[in-house]
Amino acid sequence: MSKVVVNTNVTLDGVMQAPAGPDEDTRGGFVHGGWARPYFDQVMAEQAGEGIAKGGAFLFGRRTYEHFASVWPHQPDDDMFAKVLNERTKYVASRTLREPLEWRNSTLLKGDAADAVAELKRQDKDLVILGSGELIRSLMAHDLIDEYRLLIHPLVLGSGRRLFTDDGTFTTLLLVDSTTTTTGVVIATYRPAEPKAGTTT
């Protein structure tokens, strides 16, 4: 059965905004861009390599797609991550982008993102979401996320856009795997679980 897997960096207070660089996403006056970079180590590199090597197409929201498309097509051909990102199929959820998309092997989803992703799942296509918080939350609302692979950093920012927001959604998750890096990042894999007895949604 096909799966939709979220793969994203988060802080202890759940912030996922702009982990890679200071100018990646400054919405809301966010000034902590690039917070994940000091924590990168060999363990994380190996885990990331294993994750992207498993196959499946990538799924992006518009903002994350544009950021990736401005970087990865210009990396050396012998870079493992660049090779996978450039060659593999990429689906993009956006109301403003128009085809043809410049980054090769990119396809714009038609219509509502949740409906389009549900159709891809019916076609038995595995999808990996990188970043793309707004897209993740919209798919969560339709129970379309099958796995969360969270790189949880030992860091509290106190501000920024979070993965899980205060929207009243009740979710229980089951931890199925975890690894700790040399810099204290916990790479935890969760899958949706049935609510425990006595809890309410």
PyMOL commands that place a pseudoatom at each C-alpha (Angstrom):
pseudoatom trace, name=CA, resn=MET, resi=1, chain=A, elem=C, hetatm=0, pos=[0.000, 0.000, 0.000]
pseudoatom trace, name=CA, resn=SER, resi=2, chain=A, elem=C, hetatm=0, pos=[1.298, 3.479, -0.834]
pseudoatom trace, name=CA, resn=LYS, resi=3, chain=A, elem=C, hetatm=0, pos=[2.385, 5.867, 1.919]
pseudoatom trace, name=CA, resn=VAL, resi=4, chain=A, elem=C, hetatm=0, pos=[2.702, 9.599, 2.418]
pseudoatom trace, name=CA, resn=VAL, resi=5, chain=A, elem=C, hetatm=0, pos=[5.732, 10.246, 4.638]
pseudoatom trace, name=CA, resn=VAL, resi=6, chain=A, elem=C, hetatm=0, pos=[6.549, 13.596, 6.249]
pseudoatom trace, name=CA, resn=ASN, resi=7, chain=A, elem=C, hetatm=0, pos=[10.287, 14.245, 6.630]
pseudoatom trace, name=CA, resn=THR, resi=8, chain=A, elem=C, hetatm=0, pos=[11.043, 17.514, 8.398]
pseudoatom trace, name=CA, resn=ASN, resi=9, chain=A, elem=C, hetatm=0, pos=[13.170, 19.332, 10.959]
pseudoatom trace, name=CA, resn=VAL, resi=10, chain=A, elem=C, hetatm=0, pos=[11.477, 20.642, 14.102]
pseudoatom trace, name=CA, resn=THR, resi=11, chain=A, elem=C, hetatm=0, pos=[12.575, 22.273, 17.342]
pseudoatom trace, name=CA, resn=LEU, resi=12, chain=A, elem=C, hetatm=0, pos=[11.458, 21.125, 20.789]
pseudoatom trace, name=CA, resn=ASP, resi=13, chain=A, elem=C, hetatm=0, pos=[8.676, 23.716, 20.660]
pseudoatom trace, name=CA, resn=GLY, resi=14, chain=A, elem=C, hetatm=0, pos=[7.564, 22.425, 17.280]
pseudoatom trace, name=CA, resn=VAL, resi=15, chain=A, elem=C, hetatm=0, pos=[8.917, 25.178, 15.016]
pseudoatom trace, name=CA, resn=MET, resi=16, chain=A, elem=C, hetatm=0, pos=[9.727, 24.049, 11.483]
pseudoatom trace, name=CA, resn=GLN, resi=17, chain=A, elem=C, hetatm=0, pos=[10.172, 27.440, 9.819]
pseudoatom trace, name=CA, resn=ALA, resi=18, chain=A, elem=C, hetatm=0, pos=[13.390, 28.145, 7.884]
pseudoatom trace, name=CA, resn=PRO, resi=19, chain=A, elem=C, hetatm=0, pos=[15.734, 25.454, 9.245]
pseudoatom trace, name=CA, resn=ALA, resi=20, chain=A, elem=C, hetatm=0, pos=[18.287, 25.783, 6.436]
pseudoatom trace, name=CA, resn=GLY, resi=21, chain=A, elem=C, hetatm=0, pos=[19.142, 29.466, 6.099]
pseudoatom trace, name=CA, resn=PRO, resi=22, chain=A, elem=C, hetatm=0, pos=[18.477, 33.019, 7.331]
pseudoatom trace, name=CA, resn=ASP, resi=23, chain=A, elem=C, hetatm=0, pos=[16.607, 34.077, 4.186]
pseudoatom trace, name=CA, resn=GLU, resi=24, chain=A, elem=C, hetatm=0, pos=[14.695, 30.854, 3.620]
pseudoatom trace, name=CA, resn=ASP, resi=25, chain=A, elem=C, hetatm=0, pos=[11.417, 32.064, 5.166]
pseudoatom trace, name=CA, resn=THR, resi=26, chain=A, elem=C, hetatm=0, pos=[11.171, 35.344, 7.099]
pseudoatom trace, name=CA, resn=ARG, resi=27, chain=A, elem=C, hetatm=0, pos=[7.375, 35.487, 7.333]
pseudoatom trace, name=CA, resn=GLY, resi=28, chain=A, elem=C, hetatm=0, pos=[6.143, 37.024, 10.565]
pseudoatom trace, name=CA, resn=GLY, resi=29, chain=A, elem=C, hetatm=0, pos=[9.503, 38.698, 11.112]
pseudoatom trace, name=CA, resn=PHE, resi=30, chain=A, elem=C, hetatm=0, pos=[11.182, 35.355, 11.802]
pseudoatom trace, name=CA, resn=VAL, resi=31, chain=A, elem=C, hetatm=0, pos=[14.852, 35.967, 12.643]
pseudoatom trace, name=CA, resn=HIS, resi=32, chain=A, elem=C, hetatm=0, pos=[16.101, 32.469, 13.524]
pseudoatom trace, name=CA, resn=GLY, resi=33, chain=A, elem=C, hetatm=0, pos=[16.533, 31.081, 9.998]
pseudoatom trace, name=CA, resn=GLY, resi=34, chain=A, elem=C, hetatm=0, pos=[19.252, 28.452, 9.690]
pseudoatom trace, name=CA, resn=TRP, resi=35, chain=A, elem=C, hetatm=0, pos=[18.732, 27.048, 13.184]
pseudoatom trace, name=CA, resn=ALA, resi=36, chain=A, elem=C, hetatm=0, pos=[19.185, 23.408, 12.093]
pseudoatom trace, name=CA, resn=ARG, resi=37, chain=A, elem=C, hetatm=0, pos=[22.573, 23.767, 10.390]
pseudoatom trace, name=CA, resn=PRO, resi=38, chain=A, elem=C, hetatm=0, pos=[24.819, 23.642, 13.510]
pseudoatom trace, name=CA, resn=TYR, resi=39, chain=A, elem=C, hetatm=0, pos=[23.326, 20.256, 14.426]
pseudoatom trace, name=CA, resn=PHE, resi=40, chain=A, elem=C, hetatm=0, pos=[24.118, 18.432, 11.180]
pseudoatom trace, name=CA, resn=ASP, resi=41, chain=A, elem=C, hetatm=0, pos=[26.480, 15.461, 11.634]
pseudoatom trace, name=CA, resn=GLN, resi=42, chain=A, elem=C, hetatm=0, pos=[27.441, 12.184, 9.975]
pseudoatom trace, name=CA, resn=VAL, resi=43, chain=A, elem=C, hetatm=0, pos=[24.621, 10.256, 11.652]
pseudoatom trace, name=CA, resn=MET, resi=44, chain=A, elem=C, hetatm=0, pos=[22.081, 12.669, 10.232]
pseudoatom trace, name=CA, resn=ALA, resi=45, chain=A, elem=C, hetatm=0, pos=[23.710, 12.503, 6.790]
pseudoatom trace, name=CA, resn=GLU, resi=46, chain=A, elem=C, hetatm=0, pos=[23.546, 8.700, 6.798]
pseudoatom trace, name=CA, resn=GLN, resi=47, chain=A, elem=C, hetatm=0, pos=[19.937, 8.681, 7.973]
pseudoatom trace, name=CA, resn=ALA, resi=48, chain=A, elem=C, hetatm=0, pos=[18.966, 11.245, 5.344]
pseudoatom trace, name=CA, resn=GLY, resi=49, chain=A, elem=C, hetatm=0, pos=[20.725, 9.227, 2.656]
pseudoatom trace, name=CA, resn=GLU, resi=50, chain=A, elem=C, hetatm=0, pos=[18.880, 6.070, 3.671]
pseudoatom trace, name=CA, resn=GLY, resi=51, chain=A, elem=C, hetatm=0, pos=[15.597, 7.942, 3.715]
pseudoatom trace, name=CA, resn=ILE, resi=52, chain=A, elem=C, hetatm=0, pos=[15.803, 9.389, 0.229]
pseudoatom trace, name=CA, resn=ALA, resi=53, chain=A, elem=C, hetatm=0, pos=[17.235, 6.179, -1.217]
pseudoatom trace, name=CA, resn=LYS, resi=54, chain=A, elem=C, hetatm=0, pos=[14.077, 4.247, -0.357]
pseudoatom trace, name=CA, resn=GLY, resi=55, chain=A, elem=C, hetatm=0, pos=[12.308, 5.611, -3.397]
pseudoatom trace, name=CA, resn=GLY, resi=56, chain=A, elem=C, hetatm=0, pos=[9.002, 7.304, -3.949]
pseudoatom trace, name=CA, resn=ALA, resi=57, chain=A, elem=C, hetatm=0, pos=[8.232, 10.681, -5.445]
pseudoatom trace, name=CA, resn=PHE, resi=58, chain=A, elem=C, hetatm=0, pos=[8.689, 13.963, -3.613]
pseudoatom trace, name=CA, resn=LEU, resi=59, chain=A, elem=C, hetatm=0, pos=[5.761, 16.175, -2.692]
pseudoatom trace, name=CA, resn=PHE, resi=60, chain=A, elem=C, hetatm=0, pos=[6.228, 19.902, -2.105]
pseudoatom trace, name=CA, resn=GLY, resi=61, chain=A, elem=C, hetatm=0, pos=[4.238, 22.960, -1.235]
pseudoatom trace, name=CA, resn=ARG, resi=62, chain=A, elem=C, hetatm=0, pos=[4.959, 26.017, -3.361]
pseudoatom trace, name=CA, resn=ARG, resi=63, chain=A, elem=C, hetatm=0, pos=[7.328, 27.848, -0.986]
pseudoatom trace, name=CA, resn=THR, resi=64, chain=A, elem=C, hetatm=0, pos=[9.522, 24.824, -0.215]
pseudoatom trace, name=CA, resn=TYR, resi=65, chain=A, elem=C, hetatm=0, pos=[9.548, 23.800, -3.870]
pseudoatom trace, name=CA, resn=GLU, resi=66, chain=A, elem=C, hetatm=0, pos=[10.797, 27.214, -4.994]
pseudoatom trace, name=CA, resn=HIS, resi=67, chain=A, elem=C, hetatm=0, pos=[13.529, 27.169, -2.336]
pseudoatom trace, name=CA, resn=PHE, resi=68, chain=A, elem=C, hetatm=0, pos=[14.722, 23.680, -3.331]
pseudoatom trace, name=CA, resn=ALA, resi=69, chain=A, elem=C, hetatm=0, pos=[14.503, 24.509, -7.044]
pseudoatom trace, name=CA, resn=SER, resi=70, chain=A, elem=C, hetatm=0, pos=[16.780, 27.511, -6.524]
pseudoatom trace, name=CA, resn=VAL, resi=71, chain=A, elem=C, hetatm=0, pos=[19.494, 25.342, -4.929]
pseudoatom trace, name=CA, resn=TRP, resi=72, chain=A, elem=C, hetatm=0, pos=[19.619, 21.693, -5.964]
pseudoatom trace, name=CA, resn=PRO, resi=73, chain=A, elem=C, hetatm=0, pos=[19.724, 21.915, -9.782]
pseudoatom trace, name=CA, resn=HIS, resi=74, chain=A, elem=C, hetatm=0, pos=[22.978, 23.864, -9.377]
pseudoatom trace, name=CA, resn=GLN, resi=75, chain=A, elem=C, hetatm=0, pos=[24.775, 21.323, -7.170]
pseudoatom trace, name=CA, resn=PRO, resi=76, chain=A, elem=C, hetatm=0, pos=[27.522, 18.966, -8.477]
pseudoatom trace, name=CA, resn=ASP, resi=77, chain=A, elem=C, hetatm=0, pos=[26.303, 15.855, -10.266]
pseudoatom trace, name=CA, resn=ASP, resi=78, chain=A, elem=C, hetatm=0, pos=[28.210, 13.623, -7.853]
pseudoatom trace, name=CA, resn=ASP, resi=79, chain=A, elem=C, hetatm=0, pos=[26.295, 14.978, -4.857]
pseudoatom trace, name=CA, resn=MET, resi=80, chain=A, elem=C, hetatm=0, pos=[24.042, 12.094, -3.763]
pseudoatom trace, name=CA, resn=PHE, resi=81, chain=A, elem=C, hetatm=0, pos=[21.232, 14.323, -2.549]
pseudoatom trace, name=CA, resn=ALA, resi=82, chain=A, elem=C, hetatm=0, pos=[21.304, 16.485, -5.684]
pseudoatom trace, name=CA, resn=LYS, resi=83, chain=A, elem=C, hetatm=0, pos=[21.184, 13.426, -7.933]
pseudoatom trace, name=CA, resn=VAL, resi=84, chain=A, elem=C, hetatm=0, pos=[18.135, 11.999, -6.182]
pseudoatom trace, name=CA, resn=LEU, resi=85, chain=A, elem=C, hetatm=0, pos=[16.307, 15.317, -5.877]
pseudoatom trace, name=CA, resn=ASN, resi=86, chain=A, elem=C, hetatm=0, pos=[16.942, 16.277, -9.475]
pseudoatom trace, name=CA, resn=GLU, resi=87, chain=A, elem=C, hetatm=0, pos=[16.119, 12.912, -11.067]
pseudoatom trace, name=CA, resn=ARG, resi=88, chain=A, elem=C, hetatm=0, pos=[13.147, 11.741, -9.030]
pseudoatom trace, name=CA, resn=THR, resi=89, chain=A, elem=C, hetatm=0, pos=[9.563, 12.759, -9.763]
pseudoatom trace, name=CA, resn=LYS, resi=90, chain=A, elem=C, hetatm=0, pos=[8.402, 15.845, -7.878]
pseudoatom trace, name=CA, resn=TYR, resi=91, chain=A, elem=C, hetatm=0, pos=[4.752, 16.789, -7.339]
pseudoatom trace, name=CA, resn=VAL, resi=92, chain=A, elem=C, hetatm=0, pos=[3.969, 20.386, -6.394]
pseudoatom trace, name=CA, resn=ALA, resi=93, chain=A, elem=C, hetatm=0, pos=[0.837, 21.714, -4.687]
pseudoatom trace, name=CA, resn=SER, resi=94, chain=A, elem=C, hetatm=0, pos=[0.341, 25.365, -5.608]
pseudoatom trace, name=CA, resn=ARG, resi=95, chain=A, elem=C, hetatm=0, pos=[-2.469, 27.726, -6.560]
pseudoatom trace, name=CA, resn=THR, resi=96, chain=A, elem=C, hetatm=0, pos=[-0.096, 30.260, -8.125]
pseudoatom trace, name=CA, resn=LEU, resi=97, chain=A, elem=C, hetatm=0, pos=[2.557, 28.318, -10.086]
pseudoatom trace, name=CA, resn=ARG, resi=98, chain=A, elem=C, hetatm=0, pos=[1.904, 27.415, -13.707]
pseudoatom trace, name=CA, resn=GLU, resi=99, chain=A, elem=C, hetatm=0, pos=[3.324, 24.683, -15.901]
pseudoatom trace, name=CA, resn=PRO, resi=100, chain=A, elem=C, hetatm=0, pos=[5.828, 24.047, -17.299]
pseudoatom trace, name=CA, resn=LEU, resi=101, chain=A, elem=C, hetatm=0, pos=[7.841, 24.018, -14.074]
pseudoatom trace, name=CA, resn=GLU, resi=102, chain=A, elem=C, hetatm=0, pos=[11.544, 24.670, -14.643]
pseudoatom trace, name=CA, resn=TRP, resi=103, chain=A, elem=C, hetatm=0, pos=[13.009, 22.064, -12.273]
pseudoatom trace, name=CA, resn=ARG, resi=104, chain=A, elem=C, hetatm=0, pos=[13.094, 18.862, -14.282]
pseudoatom trace, name=CA, resn=ASN, resi=105, chain=A, elem=C, hetatm=0, pos=[10.736, 16.005, -13.456]
pseudoatom trace, name=CA, resn=SER, resi=106, chain=A, elem=C, hetatm=0, pos=[8.343, 18.395, -11.697]
pseudoatom trace, name=CA, resn=THR, resi=107, chain=A, elem=C, hetatm=0, pos=[4.576, 18.134, -12.078]
pseudoatom trace, name=CA, resn=LEU, resi=108, chain=A, elem=C, hetatm=0, pos=[1.980, 20.594, -10.811]
pseudoatom trace, name=CA, resn=LEU, resi=109, chain=A, elem=C, hetatm=0, pos=[-0.950, 18.955, -9.021]
pseudoatom trace, name=CA, resn=LYS, resi=110, chain=A, elem=C, hetatm=0, pos=[-4.346, 19.848, -10.444]
pseudoatom trace, name=CA, resn=GLY, resi=111, chain=A, elem=C, hetatm=0, pos=[-7.209, 21.049, -8.273]
pseudoatom trace, name=CA, resn=ASP, resi=112, chain=A, elem=C, hetatm=0, pos=[-7.417, 20.583, -4.523]
pseudoatom trace, name=CA, resn=ALA, resi=113, chain=A, elem=C, hetatm=0, pos=[-4.160, 19.270, -3.037]
pseudoatom trace, name=CA, resn=ALA, resi=114, chain=A, elem=C, hetatm=0, pos=[-5.812, 16.769, -0.712]
pseudoatom trace, name=CA, resn=ASP, resi=115, chain=A, elem=C, hetatm=0, pos=[-7.908, 15.307, -3.546]
pseudoatom trace, name=CA, resn=ALA, resi=116, chain=A, elem=C, hetatm=0, pos=[-4.850, 15.111, -5.812]
pseudoatom trace, name=CA, resn=VAL, resi=117, chain=A, elem=C, hetatm=0, pos=[-2.758, 13.361, -3.150]
pseudoatom trace, name=CA, resn=ALA, resi=118, chain=A, elem=C, hetatm=0, pos=[-5.565, 10.921, -2.381]
pseudoatom trace, name=CA, resn=GLU, resi=119, chain=A, elem=C, hetatm=0, pos=[-5.668, 10.062, -6.094]
pseudoatom trace, name=CA, resn=LEU, resi=120, chain=A, elem=C, hetatm=0, pos=[-1.904, 9.496, -6.169]
pseudoatom trace, name=CA, resn=LYS, resi=121, chain=A, elem=C, hetatm=0, pos=[-2.261, 7.143, -3.210]
pseudoatom trace, name=CA, resn=ARG, resi=122, chain=A, elem=C, hetatm=0, pos=[-4.973, 5.237, -5.074]
pseudoatom trace, name=CA, resn=GLN, resi=123, chain=A, elem=C, hetatm=0, pos=[-2.446, 4.878, -7.909]
pseudoatom trace, name=CA, resn=ASP, resi=124, chain=A, elem=C, hetatm=0, pos=[-0.106, 3.204, -5.376]
pseudoatom trace, name=CA, resn=LYS, resi=125, chain=A, elem=C, hetatm=0, pos=[2.461, 6.021, -5.455]
pseudoatom trace, name=CA, resn=ASP, resi=126, chain=A, elem=C, hetatm=0, pos=[4.689, 6.544, -2.397]
pseudoatom trace, name=CA, resn=LEU, resi=127, chain=A, elem=C, hetatm=0, pos=[5.259, 10.222, -1.560]
pseudoatom trace, name=CA, resn=VAL, resi=128, chain=A, elem=C, hetatm=0, pos=[7.803, 11.952, 0.668]
pseudoatom trace, name=CA, resn=ILE, resi=129, chain=A, elem=C, hetatm=0, pos=[7.058, 15.497, 1.852]
pseudoatom trace, name=CA, resn=LEU, resi=130, chain=A, elem=C, hetatm=0, pos=[10.075, 17.681, 2.604]
pseudoatom trace, name=CA, resn=GLY, resi=131, chain=A, elem=C, hetatm=0, pos=[9.267, 20.758, 4.688]
pseudoatom trace, name=CA, resn=SER, resi=132, chain=A, elem=C, hetatm=0, pos=[6.023, 22.261, 3.331]
pseudoatom trace, name=CA, resn=GLY, resi=133, chain=A, elem=C, hetatm=0, pos=[4.219, 22.898, 6.623]
pseudoatom trace, name=CA, resn=GLU, resi=134, chain=A, elem=C, hetatm=0, pos=[1.006, 24.293, 5.160]
pseudoatom trace, name=CA, resn=LEU, resi=135, chain=A, elem=C, hetatm=0, pos=[0.678, 21.324, 2.834]
pseudoatom trace, name=CA, resn=ILE, resi=136, chain=A, elem=C, hetatm=0, pos=[1.335, 18.886, 5.682]
pseudoatom trace, name=CA, resn=ARG, resi=137, chain=A, elem=C, hetatm=0, pos=[-1.383, 20.447, 7.821]
pseudoatom trace, name=CA, resn=SER, resi=138, chain=A, elem=C, hetatm=0, pos=[-3.903, 20.363, 4.980]
pseudoatom trace, name=CA, resn=LEU, resi=139, chain=A, elem=C, hetatm=0, pos=[-3.211, 16.659, 4.401]
pseudoatom trace, name=CA, resn=MET, resi=140, chain=A, elem=C, hetatm=0, pos=[-3.372, 15.916, 8.132]
pseudoatom trace, name=CA, resn=ALA, resi=141, chain=A, elem=C, hetatm=0, pos=[-6.903, 17.300, 8.166]
pseudoatom trace, name=CA, resn=HIS, resi=142, chain=A, elem=C, hetatm=0, pos=[-7.861, 14.629, 5.618]
pseudoatom trace, name=CA, resn=ASP, resi=143, chain=A, elem=C, hetatm=0, pos=[-5.986, 11.748, 7.345]
pseudoatom trace, name=CA, resn=LEU, resi=144, chain=A, elem=C, hetatm=0, pos=[-3.597, 11.407, 4.405]
pseudoatom trace, name=CA, resn=ILE, resi=145, chain=A, elem=C, hetatm=0, pos=[-0.314, 11.284, 6.351]
pseudoatom trace, name=CA, resn=ASP, resi=146, chain=A, elem=C, hetatm=0, pos=[0.915, 7.741, 7.005]
pseudoatom trace, name=CA, resn=GLU, resi=147, chain=A, elem=C, hetatm=0, pos=[4.246, 8.446, 8.703]
pseudoatom trace, name=CA, resn=TYR, resi=148, chain=A, elem=C, hetatm=0, pos=[6.110, 11.328, 10.355]
pseudoatom trace, name=CA, resn=ARG, resi=149, chain=A, elem=C, hetatm=0, pos=[9.902, 11.251, 10.316]
pseudoatom trace, name=CA, resn=LEU, resi=150, chain=A, elem=C, hetatm=0, pos=[10.817, 14.141, 12.586]
pseudoatom trace, name=CA, resn=LEU, resi=151, chain=A, elem=C, hetatm=0, pos=[14.332, 15.430, 13.208]
pseudoatom trace, name=CA, resn=ILE, resi=152, chain=A, elem=C, hetatm=0, pos=[13.766, 16.902, 16.665]
pseudoatom trace, name=CA, resn=HIS, resi=153, chain=A, elem=C, hetatm=0, pos=[16.457, 19.440, 17.571]
pseudoatom trace, name=CA, resn=PRO, resi=154, chain=A, elem=C, hetatm=0, pos=[17.427, 20.258, 21.190]
pseudoatom trace, name=CA, resn=LEU, resi=155, chain=A, elem=C, hetatm=0, pos=[16.438, 23.862, 20.701]
pseudoatom trace, name=CA, resn=VAL, resi=156, chain=A, elem=C, hetatm=0, pos=[13.573, 26.143, 21.788]
pseudoatom trace, name=CA, resn=LEU, resi=157, chain=A, elem=C, hetatm=0, pos=[13.025, 29.176, 19.565]
pseudoatom trace, name=CA, resn=GLY, resi=158, chain=A, elem=C, hetatm=0, pos=[9.918, 30.630, 21.183]
pseudoatom trace, name=CA, resn=SER, resi=159, chain=A, elem=C, hetatm=0, pos=[8.519, 31.856, 17.858]
pseudoatom trace, name=CA, resn=GLY, resi=160, chain=A, elem=C, hetatm=0, pos=[7.977, 30.694, 14.319]
pseudoatom trace, name=CA, resn=ARG, resi=161, chain=A, elem=C, hetatm=0, pos=[5.611, 28.564, 12.302]
pseudoatom trace, name=CA, resn=ARG, resi=162, chain=A, elem=C, hetatm=0, pos=[4.978, 25.192, 13.901]
pseudoatom trace, name=CA, resn=LEU, resi=163, chain=A, elem=C, hetatm=0, pos=[4.247, 21.766, 12.506]
pseudoatom trace, name=CA, resn=PHE, resi=164, chain=A, elem=C, hetatm=0, pos=[1.283, 21.175, 14.818]
pseudoatom trace, name=CA, resn=THR, resi=165, chain=A, elem=C, hetatm=0, pos=[-0.846, 24.248, 15.429]
pseudoatom trace, name=CA, resn=ASP, resi=166, chain=A, elem=C, hetatm=0, pos=[-3.541, 25.123, 17.961]
pseudoatom trace, name=CA, resn=ASP, resi=167, chain=A, elem=C, hetatm=0, pos=[-6.424, 24.228, 15.663]
pseudoatom trace, name=CA, resn=GLY, resi=168, chain=A, elem=C, hetatm=0, pos=[-8.196, 21.771, 17.941]
pseudoatom trace, name=CA, resn=THR, resi=169, chain=A, elem=C, hetatm=0, pos=[-7.047, 18.675, 16.053]
pseudoatom trace, name=CA, resn=PHE, resi=170, chain=A, elem=C, hetatm=0, pos=[-6.536, 15.620, 18.277]
pseudoatom trace, name=CA, resn=THR, resi=171, chain=A, elem=C, hetatm=0, pos=[-3.965, 13.070, 17.072]
pseudoatom trace, name=CA, resn=THR, resi=172, chain=A, elem=C, hetatm=0, pos=[-2.261, 10.064, 18.650]
pseudoatom trace, name=CA, resn=LEU, resi=173, chain=A, elem=C, hetatm=0, pos=[0.995, 8.725, 17.246]
pseudoatom trace, name=CA, resn=LEU, resi=174, chain=A, elem=C, hetatm=0, pos=[2.962, 5.514, 17.691]
pseudoatom trace, name=CA, resn=LEU, resi=175, chain=A, elem=C, hetatm=0, pos=[6.774, 5.651, 17.866]
pseudoatom trace, name=CA, resn=VAL, resi=176, chain=A, elem=C, hetatm=0, pos=[8.174, 2.990, 15.523]
pseudoatom trace, name=CA, resn=ASP, resi=177, chain=A, elem=C, hetatm=0, pos=[11.851, 3.961, 15.317]
pseudoatom trace, name=CA, resn=SER, resi=178, chain=A, elem=C, hetatm=0, pos=[14.337, 6.411, 16.805]
pseudoatom trace, name=CA, resn=THR, resi=179, chain=A, elem=C, hetatm=0, pos=[17.992, 7.370, 16.457]
pseudoatom trace, name=CA, resn=THR, resi=180, chain=A, elem=C, hetatm=0, pos=[19.998, 9.994, 18.336]
pseudoatom trace, name=CA, resn=THR, resi=181, chain=A, elem=C, hetatm=0, pos=[22.734, 11.929, 16.568]
pseudoatom trace, name=CA, resn=THR, resi=182, chain=A, elem=C, hetatm=0, pos=[26.031, 13.085, 18.091]
pseudoatom trace, name=CA, resn=THR, resi=183, chain=A, elem=C, hetatm=0, pos=[24.612, 16.617, 18.356]
pseudoatom trace, name=CA, resn=GLY, resi=184, chain=A, elem=C, hetatm=0, pos=[21.536, 15.577, 20.322]
pseudoatom trace, name=CA, resn=VAL, resi=185, chain=A, elem=C, hetatm=0, pos=[19.010, 15.521, 17.492]
pseudoatom trace, name=CA, resn=VAL, resi=186, chain=A, elem=C, hetatm=0, pos=[16.438, 12.755, 17.913]
pseudoatom trace, name=CA, resn=ILE, resi=187, chain=A, elem=C, hetatm=0, pos=[15.328, 11.295, 14.587]
pseudoatom trace, name=CA, resn=ALA, resi=188, chain=A, elem=C, hetatm=0, pos=[11.959, 9.819, 15.500]
pseudoatom trace, name=CA, resn=THR, resi=189, chain=A, elem=C, hetatm=0, pos=[9.544, 7.998, 13.210]
pseudoatom trace, name=CA, resn=TYR, resi=190, chain=A, elem=C, hetatm=0, pos=[5.869, 8.002, 14.161]
pseudoatom trace, name=CA, resn=ARG, resi=191, chain=A, elem=C, hetatm=0, pos=[2.758, 6.520, 12.608]
pseudoatom trace, name=CA, resn=PRO, resi=192, chain=A, elem=C, hetatm=0, pos=[-0.859, 7.415, 13.359]
pseudoatom trace, name=CA, resn=ALA, resi=193, chain=A, elem=C, hetatm=0, pos=[-2.316, 5.312, 16.146]
pseudoatom trace, name=CA, resn=GLU, resi=194, chain=A, elem=C, hetatm=0, pos=[-5.785, 4.689, 17.488]
pseudoatom trace, name=CA, resn=PRO, resi=195, chain=A, elem=C, hetatm=0, pos=[-6.753, 6.991, 20.379]
pseudoatom trace, name=CA, resn=LYS, resi=196, chain=A, elem=C, hetatm=0, pos=[-6.288, 5.442, 23.807]
pseudoatom trace, name=CA, resn=ALA, resi=197, chain=A, elem=C, hetatm=0, pos=[-9.322, 4.452, 25.822]
pseudoatom trace, name=CA, resn=GLY, resi=198, chain=A, elem=C, hetatm=0, pos=[-10.779, 7.377, 27.723]
pseudoatom trace, name=CA, resn=THR, resi=199, chain=A, elem=C, hetatm=0, pos=[-9.528, 10.074, 25.323]
pseudoatom trace, name=CA, resn=THR, resi=200, chain=A, elem=C, hetatm=0, pos=[-11.767, 12.189, 23.148]
pseudoatom trace, name=CA, resn=THR, resi=201, chain=A, elem=C, hetatm=0, pos=[-11.310, 13.845, 19.797]
for i in range(1, 201): cmd.bond("trace and resi %d" % i, "trace and resi %d" % (i + 1))
show_as sticks, trace
zoom trace
